[in-house]
């Protein structure tokens, strides 16, 4: 069987397409924003992205490759061969998939290589890579089966490629069937049960692609499959149906991780505690916290530590824990500022008149935005969408350009509004 496999590998047209496949792989990994470099789960998710492109491509390639067996004379030779039909089917299918796995592995190796300098201990998370492989193999199996059963060696690859593209791209998002993910937040992991179901579906489709076509086409070849062979084919079809039905039962492809036993914390004051996988952001977030702690205004109360979301068990005190979204620290600044507002400006009244509530809300929002600018150490407009009115944003932005005494006066004016608002 190995001899047949190597013959199929050598004569596969994918050999000549290998440079193009590698180029597509590298473009898919590095062509997007490269925030993922240096964070192992993010790098793992980035290495899995090429499966979105390879799944339809190798579905079409499998259908085209197996279509060669329908050419004049070859089907008869396969039927007269001494080896069982599934040996040749499996060898041909495995040869096609080999190219996909090799190219996919090269992209993963490249993602790991560029992440090593900044990522620290650890490595790529296998669960993300297995998710991509399961989708590629499943689509390739569908292409192989359709290519074997179809009468046209041209239409089958086109139909398989387009159908797989629509299925994976349309229904395979993390919120739907979960055949791929677009990012790998350290606080999220791949649901092992859901991954196992997808791997089982891929394996069942492979078994069906190898066994079932021979059962359906036995009349052409004159080869009569035995009872055991028929049982395997029918069992494979039953396994496919069972796995498809288990997809929604297995739950979402992503699940929250448990809080780490030892988060990565800075030595400054206030401290910052992150997921260990986000160590490359420790210096920047620590500097943000220290800037807030160094503001020379007596009304400010800073927490002992700022926490990344998920680093400590969920509770009332975690409402302002921050996230680092695609490497953008502006998403962390509002939560840090919110923690300070919560400690420094507790509600003074149970109720305010609508007019006073609006004034107090505007004053607090301006102070909070001013704190965000101070955390980032810049007066430049944040590069995230803010729903703050332009006038309030401009006021906070302008205050950061004043000397410390001027900023203290600006803040005090708003504190007066907050403290002097009459309770309803």
C-alpha positions as CSV (number, residue, x, y, z in Angstrom):
1,X,0.0,0.0,0.0
2,X,2.9,2.4,0.8
3,X,4.2,1.9,-2.8
4,X,0.8,2.9,-4.2
5,X,0.8,5.9,-1.9
6,X,4.3,7.2,-3.0
7,X,3.3,6.7,-6.6
8,X,0.2,8.9,-6.1
9,X,2.3,11.5,-4.2
10,X,4.9,11.7,-7.0
11,X,2.4,11.9,-9.9
12,X,0.0,14.3,-8.1
13,X,-0.4,17.7,-9.9
14,X,-0.3,19.3,-6.5
15,X,3.4,18.7,-6.6
16,X,3.7,21.4,-9.2
17,X,1.3,23.7,-7.3
18,X,3.4,23.4,-4.1
19,X,5.1,26.8,-4.4
20,X,1.7,28.5,-5.0
21,X,0.2,26.7,-2.0
22,X,3.1,27.8,0.2
23,X,2.6,31.4,-1.0
24,X,-1.1,31.3,-0.2
25,X,-0.3,29.8,3.3
26,X,2.2,32.5,4.2
27,X,-0.1,35.2,2.8
28,X,-3.0,33.9,5.0
29,X,-0.8,33.8,8.1
30,X,1.1,37.1,7.7
31,X,-1.2,39.1,5.4
32,X,-3.5,40.2,8.2
33,X,-2.6,42.4,11.2
34,X,0.4,40.8,12.9
35,X,-0.6,41.5,16.5
36,X,-0.6,37.8,17.2
37,X,3.1,37.5,17.0
38,X,4.6,36.7,20.4
39,X,1.3,35.3,22.0
40,X,1.1,31.6,21.7
41,X,-2.7,31.1,21.5
42,X,-3.0,34.0,19.1
43,X,-0.2,32.6,16.9
44,X,-2.0,29.2,17.0
45,X,-5.2,30.8,15.8
46,X,-3.3,32.6,13.1
47,X,-1.6,29.4,12.0
48,X,-5.1,27.8,11.7
49,X,-6.5,30.6,9.4
50,X,-5.1,29.0,6.1
51,X,-7.5,26.1,6.6
52,X,-10.2,28.4,5.5
53,X,-8.6,28.6,2.1
54,X,-7.2,25.1,1.9
55,X,-10.4,23.3,2.8
56,X,-12.2,24.3,-0.4
57,X,-9.0,24.1,-2.5
58,X,-8.2,20.5,-1.4
59,X,-11.9,19.5,-1.7
60,X,-11.6,20.5,-5.4
61,X,-8.2,18.9,-5.7
62,X,-9.4,15.6,-4.2
63,X,-12.3,15.5,-6.6
64,X,-10.1,16.3,-9.6
65,X,-7.4,13.7,-8.6
66,X,-9.8,10.9,-8.1
67,X,-11.5,11.7,-11.4
68,X,-8.5,10.3,-13.2
69,X,-9.7,6.9,-12.2
70,X,-12.8,7.4,-14.4
71,X,-10.7,7.7,-17.6
72,X,-11.0,4.9,-20.1
73,X,-9.4,1.7,-19.0
74,X,-8.4,2.8,-15.5
75,X,-11.6,1.8,-13.8
76,X,-11.3,-1.7,-15.3
77,X,-7.7,-2.0,-14.2
78,X,-8.7,-1.0,-10.6
79,X,-11.5,-3.6,-10.7
80,X,-9.2,-6.3,-11.8
81,X,-6.5,-5.5,-9.3
82,X,-5.5,-8.0,-6.7
83,X,-5.6,-5.5,-3.8
84,X,-8.9,-4.5,-2.2
85,X,-10.4,-1.4,-3.7
86,X,-10.2,0.6,-0.5
87,X,-6.4,0.3,-0.5
88,X,-6.2,2.3,-3.7
89,X,-8.9,4.7,-2.6
90,X,-7.1,5.3,0.7
91,X,-3.7,5.7,-1.0
92,X,-5.0,8.3,-3.5
93,X,-6.9,10.2,-0.8
94,X,-3.9,10.2,1.6
95,X,-1.6,11.5,-1.2
96,X,-3.9,14.5,-1.8
97,X,-4.2,15.3,1.9
98,X,-0.5,15.0,2.5
99,X,0.2,18.1,0.4
100,X,-2.4,20.0,2.5
101,X,-1.0,18.9,5.8
102,X,2.6,19.6,4.7
103,X,1.8,23.1,3.5
104,X,-0.4,23.8,6.6
105,X,2.5,22.6,8.8
106,X,4.9,25.0,7.1
107,X,2.7,27.9,7.9
108,X,2.4,26.8,11.6
109,X,6.2,26.4,11.8
110,X,6.6,30.0,10.4
111,X,4.1,31.4,13.0
112,X,6.0,29.6,15.8
113,X,9.4,30.8,14.6
114,X,8.4,34.5,14.6
115,X,6.7,34.2,18.0
116,X,9.5,32.5,19.9
117,X,11.5,35.7,20.7
118,X,8.6,37.4,22.5
119,X,6.2,34.7,23.6
120,X,8.3,33.1,26.4
121,X,7.6,29.6,27.7
122,X,5.1,27.4,25.8
123,X,4.4,26.7,22.2
124,X,1.5,26.6,19.7
125,X,-1.7,25.1,21.1
126,X,-2.4,21.9,19.2
127,X,-6.2,22.3,19.6
128,X,-6.2,25.2,17.1
129,X,-4.1,23.3,14.6
130,X,-6.2,20.2,14.9
131,X,-9.3,22.2,14.2
132,X,-7.9,23.4,10.9
133,X,-6.7,19.9,10.0
134,X,-10.1,18.5,10.7
135,X,-11.8,20.9,8.4
136,X,-9.3,20.3,5.6
137,X,-9.6,16.5,5.8
138,X,-13.4,16.6,6.0
139,X,-13.7,18.8,2.9
140,X,-11.1,16.7,1.1
141,X,-13.1,13.5,1.9
142,X,-16.3,15.1,0.5
143,X,-14.4,16.0,-2.7
144,X,-13.0,12.5,-3.0
145,X,-16.4,10.9,-2.6
146,X,-18.1,13.3,-5.1
147,X,-15.3,13.0,-7.6
148,X,-15.5,9.2,-7.5
149,X,-19.2,9.1,-8.0
150,X,-19.6,12.0,-10.4
151,X,-19.6,11.4,-14.2
152,X,-17.9,14.7,-15.0
153,X,-14.2,15.2,-14.1
154,X,-14.6,19.0,-14.6
155,X,-17.8,19.8,-12.8
156,X,-17.1,17.8,-9.7
157,X,-14.0,19.8,-8.6
158,X,-15.8,23.1,-9.2
159,X,-18.9,22.1,-7.4
160,X,-17.0,20.7,-4.4
161,X,-14.7,23.7,-4.1
162,X,-17.6,26.2,-4.2
163,X,-19.8,24.1,-1.9
164,X,-17.1,23.7,0.7
165,X,-16.3,27.4,0.5
166,X,-19.9,28.3,1.2
167,X,-20.3,25.7,3.9
168,X,-17.2,26.7,5.8
169,X,-17.3,30.4,5.2
170,X,-21.1,30.8,5.7
171,X,-22.1,28.3,8.4
172,X,-18.7,27.5,9.9
173,X,-18.1,30.7,11.9
174,X,-17.4,30.3,15.7
175,X,-20.9,31.4,16.5
176,X,-22.4,28.8,14.2
177,X,-20.9,25.4,13.5
178,X,-17.4,26.4,14.7
179,X,-15.2,25.1,11.9
180,X,-12.7,27.9,12.4
181,X,-11.7,30.8,14.7
182,X,-10.3,34.2,13.8
183,X,-8.4,34.9,17.1
184,X,-7.0,33.2,20.1
185,X,-7.6,35.2,23.2
186,X,-5.6,33.7,26.1
187,X,-8.8,33.6,28.2
188,X,-10.5,31.4,25.6
189,X,-9.6,27.8,24.7
190,X,-11.0,25.3,22.2
191,X,-13.8,23.2,23.6
192,X,-12.3,19.7,23.7
193,X,-15.6,17.9,23.3
194,X,-16.6,20.1,20.3
195,X,-13.1,19.5,18.8
196,X,-13.4,15.7,19.3
197,X,-16.8,15.7,17.5
198,X,-15.2,17.6,14.5
199,X,-12.3,15.2,14.4
200,X,-14.7,12.3,14.5
201,X,-16.7,13.8,11.7
202,X,-13.6,14.1,9.6
203,X,-12.6,10.5,10.3
204,X,-16.1,9.3,9.5
205,X,-16.1,11.2,6.2
206,X,-12.8,9.7,5.3
207,X,-14.0,6.2,5.9
208,X,-17.2,6.9,3.9
209,X,-15.2,8.4,1.0
210,X,-12.9,5.4,0.9
211,X,-15.5,2.7,1.2
212,X,-18.9,3.9,0.0
213,X,-18.1,4.8,-3.6
214,X,-16.8,1.3,-4.3
215,X,-20.1,-0.1,-3.0
216,X,-22.1,2.1,-5.3
217,X,-20.0,1.6,-8.4
218,X,-19.3,-2.2,-8.0
219,X,-21.4,-3.0,-11.0
220,X,-19.1,-1.1,-13.3
221,X,-16.0,-2.9,-12.2
222,X,-17.3,-6.3,-11.6
223,X,-15.8,-6.3,-8.1
224,X,-18.2,-7.7,-5.5
225,X,-17.5,-6.3,-2.0
226,X,-17.7,-8.7,0.9
227,X,-20.1,-8.5,3.8
228,X,-17.4,-7.0,6.1
229,X,-16.7,-4.3,3.5
230,X,-20.3,-3.4,3.2
231,X,-20.6,-3.2,7.0
232,X,-17.7,-0.8,7.2
233,X,-19.2,1.4,4.5
234,X,-22.6,1.5,6.1
235,X,-21.0,2.1,9.5
236,X,-19.1,5.0,8.1
237,X,-22.3,6.6,6.8
238,X,-24.0,6.1,10.2
239,X,-21.0,7.7,11.9
240,X,-21.2,10.7,9.6
241,X,-24.9,11.2,10.4
242,X,-24.1,10.8,14.1
243,X,-21.3,13.2,14.1
244,X,-23.3,15.9,12.2
245,X,-26.1,15.5,14.7
246,X,-23.6,15.9,17.6
247,X,-22.2,19.2,16.4
248,X,-24.9,21.4,18.1
249,X,-25.0,19.1,21.2
250,X,-21.2,19.4,21.7
251,X,-21.5,23.1,22.4
252,X,-19.6,26.1,21.1
253,X,-16.1,25.5,19.7
254,X,-14.7,28.1,22.2
255,X,-14.9,27.9,26.0
256,X,-13.7,30.2,28.8
257,X,-10.5,29.1,30.4
258,X,-10.2,28.7,34.2
259,X,-8.2,31.5,35.9
260,X,-4.5,30.8,36.0
261,X,-3.0,29.6,39.3
262,X,-0.1,32.1,38.9
263,X,-0.9,35.1,36.8
264,X,1.9,37.2,35.4
265,X,2.1,40.4,37.5
266,X,4.4,43.4,37.3
267,X,6.5,44.8,40.1
268,X,5.4,48.4,39.8
269,X,2.7,50.3,41.7
270,X,-0.1,49.7,41.0
271,X,0.6,46.3,39.7
272,X,-0.8,44.8,36.5
273,X,-1.7,41.1,36.3
274,X,-2.0,39.4,32.9
275,X,-2.5,36.0,31.5
276,X,1.0,34.5,31.2
277,X,0.5,34.1,27.5
278,X,0.2,37.9,27.2
279,X,3.6,38.6,28.7
280,X,4.7,40.7,25.7
281,X,2.2,43.4,26.9
282,X,3.4,43.4,30.5
283,X,5.8,46.3,30.1
284,X,3.3,48.5,28.3
285,X,0.3,47.8,30.6
286,X,2.6,48.3,33.6
287,X,3.6,51.7,32.3
288,X,-0.1,52.6,31.9
289,X,-0.8,51.7,35.5
290,X,2.2,53.6,36.8
291,X,1.2,56.7,34.9
292,X,-2.2,56.6,36.6
293,X,-0.7,56.0,40.0
294,X,1.7,58.9,39.5
295,X,-1.0,61.6,38.8
296,X,-0.5,64.2,41.6
297,X,-4.1,64.7,42.6
298,X,-5.4,63.7,46.1
299,X,-8.9,62.7,45.1
300,X,-7.6,59.7,43.1
301,X,-7.7,56.3,44.6
302,X,-6.0,53.6,42.6
303,X,-6.5,49.8,43.1
304,X,-3.5,47.7,44.3
305,X,-3.6,45.9,40.9
306,X,-5.3,46.1,37.5
307,X,-6.3,42.7,36.2
308,X,-6.8,41.3,32.7
309,X,-10.2,39.8,32.1
310,X,-10.3,36.2,33.3
311,X,-7.1,36.3,35.3
312,X,-9.1,36.1,38.6
313,X,-12.4,34.4,39.3
314,X,-15.5,36.2,38.2
315,X,-17.1,38.4,40.8
316,X,-18.4,42.0,41.5
317,X,-14.8,43.3,41.7
318,X,-14.0,42.1,38.1
319,X,-16.4,44.5,36.4
320,X,-13.6,46.7,35.3
321,X,-11.0,44.0,34.4
322,X,-9.6,44.9,31.0
323,X,-9.1,43.1,27.7
324,X,-6.4,43.4,25.1
325,X,-8.2,43.2,21.8
326,X,-5.9,42.4,18.9
327,X,-3.0,44.0,20.6
328,X,-4.7,47.4,21.0
329,X,-4.1,48.8,24.5
330,X,-6.7,51.5,24.1
331,X,-9.2,48.8,25.0
332,X,-7.4,48.4,28.4
333,X,-7.4,52.2,29.2
334,X,-11.2,52.6,29.7
335,X,-11.3,49.7,32.2
336,X,-8.3,51.0,34.2
337,X,-9.9,54.5,34.3
338,X,-13.2,52.9,35.3
339,X,-11.6,51.1,38.2
340,X,-10.3,54.4,39.5
341,X,-13.6,56.2,39.0
342,X,-15.3,53.4,40.9
343,X,-12.9,53.7,43.9
344,X,-12.5,57.5,43.9
345,X,-16.1,58.7,43.1
346,X,-18.6,56.4,44.8
347,X,-22.2,57.4,44.2
348,X,-23.2,60.2,46.6
349,X,-27.0,60.1,45.9
350,X,-29.4,57.3,45.3
351,X,-31.2,59.5,42.8
352,X,-30.7,62.7,40.9
353,X,-33.0,64.8,38.9
354,X,-32.7,64.2,35.1
355,X,-30.9,67.5,34.6
356,X,-28.4,67.0,37.4
357,X,-27.9,63.4,36.4
358,X,-26.9,64.5,32.9
359,X,-24.5,67.1,34.3
360,X,-22.9,64.6,36.7
361,X,-22.7,61.9,34.0
362,X,-21.0,64.3,31.6
363,X,-18.5,65.4,34.2
364,X,-17.6,61.8,35.2
365,X,-17.3,60.8,31.5
366,X,-14.9,63.7,30.8
367,X,-12.7,62.8,33.8
368,X,-12.7,59.1,32.8
369,X,-11.6,60.0,29.3
370,X,-8.9,62.3,30.7
371,X,-7.7,59.3,32.8
372,X,-7.6,57.2,29.6
373,X,-5.4,59.7,27.9
374,X,-3.1,59.9,31.0
375,X,-2.9,56.1,31.1
376,X,-1.8,56.0,27.4
377,X,0.7,58.8,28.0
378,X,-0.6,60.7,24.9
379,X,-3.1,63.4,24.0
380,X,-3.7,61.9,20.5
381,X,-7.2,60.8,19.6
382,X,-7.7,57.1,20.6
383,X,-7.8,54.7,17.6
384,X,-10.9,52.9,18.9
385,X,-14.5,54.0,18.3
386,X,-15.8,56.1,21.2
387,X,-19.5,56.9,21.7
388,X,-18.5,60.0,23.7
389,X,-19.8,63.3,22.2
390,X,-17.1,65.1,20.2
391,X,-17.3,68.1,22.5
392,X,-16.6,66.1,25.6
393,X,-13.8,64.1,23.9
394,X,-12.2,67.4,22.8
395,X,-12.4,68.8,26.3
396,X,-10.7,65.8,27.9
397,X,-8.1,65.7,25.1
398,X,-7.4,69.4,25.5
399,X,-7.0,69.0,29.3
400,X,-4.1,66.6,28.8
401,X,-2.1,69.2,27.0
402,X,-2.2,71.6,30.1
403,X,0.5,71.7,32.8
404,X,-0.2,69.6,35.9
405,X,-1.7,72.6,37.8
406,X,-4.0,73.4,34.9
407,X,-5.1,69.7,34.7
408,X,-5.8,69.7,38.4
409,X,-8.0,72.9,38.0
410,X,-9.8,71.3,35.0
411,X,-10.6,68.2,37.0
412,X,-11.6,70.1,40.1
413,X,-14.2,72.0,38.1
414,X,-15.8,68.7,37.2
415,X,-15.5,67.3,40.7
416,X,-17.4,70.4,41.9
417,X,-20.2,69.5,39.6
418,X,-20.3,66.0,40.9
419,X,-20.1,66.8,44.6
420,X,-22.4,69.8,44.5
421,X,-25.3,68.3,42.5
422,X,-28.3,68.3,44.8
423,X,-29.9,64.9,45.6
424,X,-33.4,64.5,44.4
